Amino acid sequence: MQRKALPLDPAALTWTFEYNTLIISYRKPAAVLQEEEAVRAELERIRRSKSTPAREGDVECVQQ
C-alpha cells in the first residue's frame, strides 16, 4: 500500500475473533492485484524462455 501510495479503505477491512485469536483481513485493491498479475506473467514468460530446448550452435560456457 505504501509503494503504491494508496490510502487504506475501511470498507476492505474485516475482523473476526476465533479461538482466542483476533483475525484481521484486508482485501487488496485492484491496482495491487493487477501489478501482481503482471509480475507473475513476466516470471512465467522468463521461465518458459529458459526451458526452451537449445538450438544448434548454442554452447554452454563452463566457468572454472
MINUPA-190158 format. One record per atom (N, C-alpha, C): residue number from 1; residue in one letter; x, y, z. Coordinates in pm, whole numbers. Layout:
NUM/A/X/Y/Z
...
//
This chain:
1/M/83/-117/0
1/M/0/0/0
1/M/88/125/0
2/Q/197/120/73
2/Q/285/236/77
2/Q/354/257/-57
3/R/398/148/-122
3/R/465/162/-252
3/R/374/225/-355
4/K/247/190/-352
4/K/151/244/-449
4/K/91/376/-401
5/A/124/418/-279
5/A/71/541/-219
5/A/-82/541/-218
6/L/-138/426/-182
6/L/-283/412/-176
6/L/-330/426/-30
7/P/-436/498/-9
7/P/-488/510/128
7/P/-561/381/168
8/L/-567/356/297
8/L/-640/239/346
8/L/-790/263/332
9/D/-859/159/288
9/D/-1003/166/269
9/D/-1071/92/384
10/P/-1142/162/471
10/P/-1207/93/584
10/P/-1307/-14/539
11/A/-1365/0/422
11/A/-1462/-99/373
11/A/-1395/-231/337
12/A/-1265/-229/311
12/A/-1193/-351/274
12/A/-1143/-428/397
13/L/-1162/-370/513
13/L/-1114/-430/638
13/L/-1223/-514/702
14/T/-1185/-636/740
14/T/-1277/-723/815
14/T/-1201/-781/933
15/W/-1273/-815/1036
15/W/-1209/-879/1150
15/W/-1305/-979/1213
16/T/-1244/-1077/1277
16/T/-1321/-1179/1346
16/T/-1238/-1226/1465
17/F/-1305/-1274/1566
17/F/-1239/-1327/1684
17/F/-1273/-1474/1692
18/E/-1171/-1559/1686
18/E/-1194/-1703/1682
18/E/-1082/-1775/1757
19/Y/-1116/-1867/1844
19/Y/-1018/-1946/1919
19/Y/-920/-1856/1994
20/N/-971/-1755/2062
20/N/-890/-1661/2139
20/N/-787/-1587/2054
21/T/-818/-1569/1926
21/T/-728/-1500/1833
21/T/-807/-1397/1754
22/L/-754/-1278/1746
22/L/-813/-1175/1663
22/L/-757/-1188/1522
23/I/-843/-1208/1423
23/I/-801/-1225/1284
23/I/-847/-1102/1207
24/I/-750/-1027/1154
24/I/-778/-906/1078
24/I/-742/-934/932
25/S/-836/-906/842
25/S/-814/-928/698
25/S/-836/-798/624
26/Y/-761/-783/515
26/Y/-774/-663/432
26/Y/-770/-707/285
27/R/-875/-676/209
27/R/-879/-710/67
27/R/-783/-618/-8
28/K/-703/-677/-96
28/K/-609/-598/-175
28/K/-685/-516/-279
29/P/-642/-393/-302
29/P/-706/-311/-405
29/P/-677/-368/-545
30/A/-761/-331/-640
30/A/-747/-380/-778
30/A/-612/-342/-837
31/A/-560/-224/-806
31/A/-431/-181/-861
31/A/-318/-274/-817
32/V/-321/-318/-693
32/V/-218/-409/-641
32/V/-233/-546/-706
33/L/-355/-594/-720
33/L/-378/-724/-784
33/L/-332/-725/-929
34/Q/-355/-616/-1002
34/Q/-312/-607/-1141
34/Q/-160/-609/-1151
35/E/-93/-537/-1061
35/E/53/-535/-1063
35/E/110/-674/-1032
36/E/52/-742/-934
36/E/98/-877/-901
36/E/78/-972/-1018
37/E/-33/-960/-1089
37/E/-59/-1046/-1205
37/E/43/-1019/-1315
38/A/79/-893/-1336
38/A/178/-859/-1438
38/A/314/-918/-1402
39/V/351/-913/-1275
39/V/478/-972/-1231
39/V/476/-1123/-1251
40/R/363/-1187/-1213
40/R/350/-1332/-1232
40/R/363/-1371/-1379
41/A/300/-1294/-1467
41/A/306/-1324/-1610
41/A/448/-1307/-1663
42/E/518/-1205/-1617
42/E/657/-1183/-1661
42/E/747/-1296/-1613
43/L/730/-1340/-1490
43/L/810/-1452/-1439
43/L/781/-1580/-1515
44/E/656/-1603/-1548
44/E/620/-1721/-1627
44/E/681/-1714/-1766
45/R/682/-1595/-1827
45/R/742/-1579/-1959
45/R/893/-1607/-1952
46/I/959/-1560/-1849
46/I/1102/-1584/-1832
46/I/1129/-1733/-1811
47/R/1046/-1795/-1727
47/R/1064/-1939/-1700
47/R/1047/-2020/-1828
48/R/946/-1985/-1909
48/R/925/-2058/-2035
48/R/1040/-2036/-2132
49/S/1096/-1916/-2136
49/S/1204/-1889/-2230
49/S/1331/-1964/-2191
50/K/1351/-1987/-2062
50/K/1469/-2062/-2017
50/K/1454/-2211/-2040
51/S/1331/-2259/-2048
51/S/1310/-2403/-2063
51/S/1302/-2446/-2209
52/T/1323/-2352/-2303
52/T/1320/-2390/-2444
52/T/1445/-2471/-2476
53/P/1434/-2569/-2563
53/P/1549/-2652/-2595
53/P/1659/-2571/-2663
54/A/1781/-2615/-2642
54/A/1896/-2547/-2702
54/A/1891/-2561/-2854
55/R/1925/-2454/-2921
55/R/1928/-2457/-3067
55/R/2068/-2493/-3115
56/E/2079/-2529/-3239
56/E/2208/-2562/-3296
56/E/2301/-2442/-3286
57/G/2421/-2465/-3238
57/G/2518/-2358/-3222
57/G/2521/-2302/-3081
58/D/2421/-2333/-2999
58/D/2422/-2286/-2861
58/D/2523/-2368/-2783
59/V/2610/-2302/-2713
59/V/2715/-2370/-2637
59/V/2706/-2323/-2492
60/E/2715/-2419/-2401
60/E/2719/-2383/-2260
60/E/2861/-2344/-2224
61/C/2878/-2231/-2163
61/C/3009/-2185/-2119
61/C/3030/-2231/-1976
62/V/3129/-2314/-1955
62/V/3160/-2363/-1822
62/V/3273/-2278/-1766
63/Q/3247/-2213/-1656
63/Q/3349/-2129/-1594
63/Q/3428/-2212/-1495
64/Q/3558/-2186/-1488
64/Q/3642/-2262/-1396
64/Q/3679/-2180/-1277
//
